[in-house]
Amino acid sequence: MNEENQDKKRKKKDGFFYTLMGGRLFASELVTKNVALFALIVLYSFIYVSSRYEYERELKEIDRLRHRKEMLKNNLLTQKSEFTSKTRQTEIEKMLREKGSDIERVTQPMYEIKK
């Protein structure tokens, strides 16, 4: 009985840090009975952390692709605008005159020949 009282006093006096550092925590009955549960918790923790990193990596990739899409869209609009301005009738006539071509604008409207 006296030894039990001394063990209880020692356990109260030692504290959690001393128990953890001394290794008595891992030898306790609670830990030894639930080793599989603790291993499962550690495994789930690793899976959670790795999936979180993968999720963040994918978000960065999505942002990068979204930014690239916007850049390409702006580039397309610029090229489309330049093409539209270069293919106007007045611009084409101007280019033909500069090249010295003898093609002229039709002044009479088109008409249909019927048989």
FENSULGI-V448839 format. One record per residue. PHI is phi as a letter, one per 20 degrees, with the letter a starting at -180 (* if undefined). OMEGA is omega in degrees with one decimal (none if undefined). Layout:
phi:omega
PHI:OMEGA
PHI:OMEGA
This chain:
phi:omega
*:-179.6
f:178.9
f:179.0
f:178.3
f:179.4
f:177.7
f:179.6
f:179.3
f:-179.8
f:179.5
f:178.5
f:-176.0
f:-175.6
f:-178.8
n:-175.0
f:-177.1
f:179.9
f:179.1
f:179.8
f:-177.7
f:-179.9
f:178.7
n:-179.8
f:179.9
f:-178.4
f:178.7
e:-177.9
f:-176.0
f:-179.9
f:-177.8
f:-177.0
f:178.8
f:-173.8
d:-179.6
f:-179.5
f:178.5
f:179.0
f:177.6
f:178.1
f:177.7
f:178.4
f:178.4
f:178.2
f:178.1
f:177.5
f:179.1
f:179.9
f:-178.4
f:-179.1
f:178.1
f:177.0
f:177.8
f:178.6
f:178.4
f:179.6
f:177.7
f:179.1
f:176.6
f:177.4
f:178.8
f:177.7
f:178.0
f:179.1
f:179.8
f:177.8
f:178.0
f:178.5
f:178.2
f:178.9
f:178.9
f:179.6
f:178.7
f:177.9
f:178.2
f:178.5
f:179.2
f:178.3
f:179.8
f:178.8
f:178.5
f:178.2
f:179.0
f:180.0
f:-179.3
f:-179.4
f:-177.7
e:173.8
f:-175.8
f:-179.1
f:178.9
f:179.2
f:177.2
f:179.2
f:178.9
f:179.3
f:178.1
f:179.7
f:-179.7
e:178.5
n:-179.6
f:180.0
e:177.1
f:-179.0
c:178.0
f:178.1
f:179.8
e:178.6
e:177.1
f:179.8
f:176.1
c:-175.2
d:177.1
e:-179.5
d:178.3
e:none
